[in-house]
Amino acid sequence: MSRQPVVLITGASGEIGHTLIDRLSANPDRPVVTLDLAPLAPAVSGKVRQHYVGSILDQQLLDRILAEFEIDHIYHLAAVLSTRGEFAPMTAHKVNVEGTLMMLEFAQREGESHGRSVMFIYPSSIAAYGISSLDLKNSLGPVGEDSFNTPTTMYGCNKLYGEHLGSYYSKNYRQLSADPVRTRVDFRGLRFPGLISALTTPSGGTSDYAPEMIHAAAQGKPYACFVRPDTRIPFMAMPDAVDAILKLAEAPRERLTRGTYNISAFSPTADEIRQEVLRAFPKAEITTQVDAKRQGIVDSWPAEADDSAARHDWGHAPKFGFEAAFREYLIPTIRRRYSA
């Protein structure tokens, strides 16, 4: 007797995981199973069929999940983020590379067992880029997926390698046939810009100066921004990021021309973000205290990402531009959070 197919989310307690659980749990025909080192927050724990507390590096735990559920979609969110990865590169490599490899093999085994594709959604990062100088960065227009793939951080190296591992499992490793639509692992990657969530607090990303600024202002706390006012990188509001994940997952395989896609929404400077926060919180104390290490990292990332392939192939269309993201989503929601 066949079991009901389920979705597996790794790293489910993180910023993307909370919103993704909300969205996916609305479909009763495909229950959600989650895996994280931490328990789920009470607000989302009741929305999943089963939550496993443990590591993606625990082979016995992965075997148990394979035995208990039939997985047909994997959203692999578990990762050590950029700033922490610079302090613990060996840990970052183990989680971000070895963990991703174990999850791809997990998907391959499930696909082999059931004779069908297992979709594997992989959030990559703008950290996969590495532009050699600020002058060069400032001279460029929107940067495409295949340019400047020379990351300067362990996290960026890990994410870029994960993209290549996914391509290998999707195109070359023990396939069902030569037809790419019948691959055992249907790998689909997104290179995220900086993500800003109103529902969870920042968790160590190098782009977190934007959400940190808003959260501090809403709490009436002073904030020292760790990058220069002229620093510019792409950003996206969290609801649009989850929309992009789900749109890519729903896209017909034959329409996809890439394994990994850039996505983006708006590219403000740090000072433009500061001005928007001050518009909402006029008494906010926001200063600049540059962290040379993190400044160097964001200076190596594009000011704008070319996401034309995602817009063409599967309809990427973020709802929130810069002002709308702050005025309609981030600031009102974060203000209510701390007022309560």
Rosetta blueprint (number, residue, H / E / L):
1 M L
2 S L
3 R L
4 Q L
5 P E
6 V E
7 V E
8 L E
9 I E
10 T E
11 G L
12 A L
13 S L
14 G L
15 E H
16 I H
17 G H
18 H H
19 T H
20 L H
21 I H
22 D H
23 R H
24 L H
25 S L
26 A L
27 N L
28 P L
29 D L
30 R L
31 P L
32 V E
33 V E
34 T E
35 L E
36 D E
37 L L
38 A L
39 P L
40 L L
41 A L
42 P H
43 A H
44 V H
45 S H
46 G L
47 K L
48 V L
49 R L
50 Q E
51 H E
52 Y E
53 V E
54 G L
55 S L
56 I L
57 L L
58 D L
59 Q H
60 Q H
61 L H
62 L H
63 D H
64 R H
65 I H
66 L H
67 A H
68 E H
69 F L
70 E E
71 I E
72 D E
73 H E
74 I E
75 Y E
76 H E
77 L L
78 A L
79 A L
80 V L
81 L L
82 S H
83 T H
84 R H
85 G H
86 E H
87 F H
88 A L
89 P H
90 M H
91 T H
92 A H
93 H H
94 K H
95 V H
96 N H
97 V H
98 E H
99 G H
100 T H
101 L H
102 M H
103 M H
104 L H
105 E H
106 F H
107 A H
108 Q H
109 R H
110 E H
111 G H
112 E H
113 S H
114 H H
115 G L
116 R L
117 S L
118 V E
119 M E
120 F E
121 I E
122 Y E
123 P E
124 S E
125 S E
126 I H
127 A H
128 A H
129 Y L
130 G L
131 I L
132 S L
133 S L
134 L H
135 D H
136 L H
137 K H
138 N H
139 S H
140 L L
141 G L
142 P L
143 V E
144 G L
145 E L
146 D L
147 S L
148 F L
149 N L
150 T L
151 P L
152 T L
153 T L
154 M H
155 Y H
156 G H
157 C H
158 N H
159 K H
160 L H
161 Y H
162 G H
163 E H
164 H H
165 L H
166 G H
167 S H
168 Y H
169 Y H
170 S H
171 K H
172 N L
173 Y L
174 R L
175 Q L
176 L L
177 S L
178 A L
179 D L
180 P H
181 V H
182 R H
183 T L
184 R L
185 V E
186 D E
187 F E
188 R E
189 G E
190 L E
191 R E
192 F E
193 P L
194 G E
195 L E
196 I E
197 S L
198 A L
199 L L
200 T L
201 T L
202 P L
203 S L
204 G L
205 G L
206 T L
207 S L
208 D L
209 Y H
210 A H
211 P H
212 E H
213 M H
214 I H
215 H H
216 A H
217 A H
218 A H
219 Q L
220 G L
221 K L
222 P L
223 Y E
224 A E
225 C E
226 F L
227 V L
228 R L
229 P L
230 D L
231 T L
232 R E
233 I L
234 P L
235 F E
236 M E
237 A E
238 M H
239 P H
240 D H
241 A H
242 V H
243 D H
244 A H
245 I H
246 L H
247 K H
248 L H
249 A H
250 E H
251 A L
252 P L
253 R H
254 E H
255 R H
256 L L
257 T L
258 R L
259 G L
260 T E
261 Y E
262 N E
263 I L
264 S L
265 A L
266 F E
267 S L
268 P L
269 T E
270 A H
271 D H
272 E H
273 I H
274 R H
275 Q H
276 E H
277 V H
278 L H
279 R H
280 A H
281 F L
282 P L
283 K L
284 A L
285 E L
286 I E
287 T E
288 T E
289 Q L
290 V L
291 D L
292 A H
293 K H
294 R H
295 Q H
296 G H
297 I H
298 V H
299 D H
300 S L
301 W L
302 P L
303 A L
304 E L
305 A E
306 D L
307 D L
308 S H
309 A H
310 A H
311 R H
312 H H
313 D H
314 W H
315 G L
316 H L
317 A L
318 P L
319 K L
320 F L
321 G L
322 F H
323 E H
324 A H
325 A H
326 F H
327 R H
328 E H
329 Y H
330 L H
331 I H
332 P H
333 T H
334 I H
335 R H
336 R H
337 R H
338 Y H
339 S H
340 A L
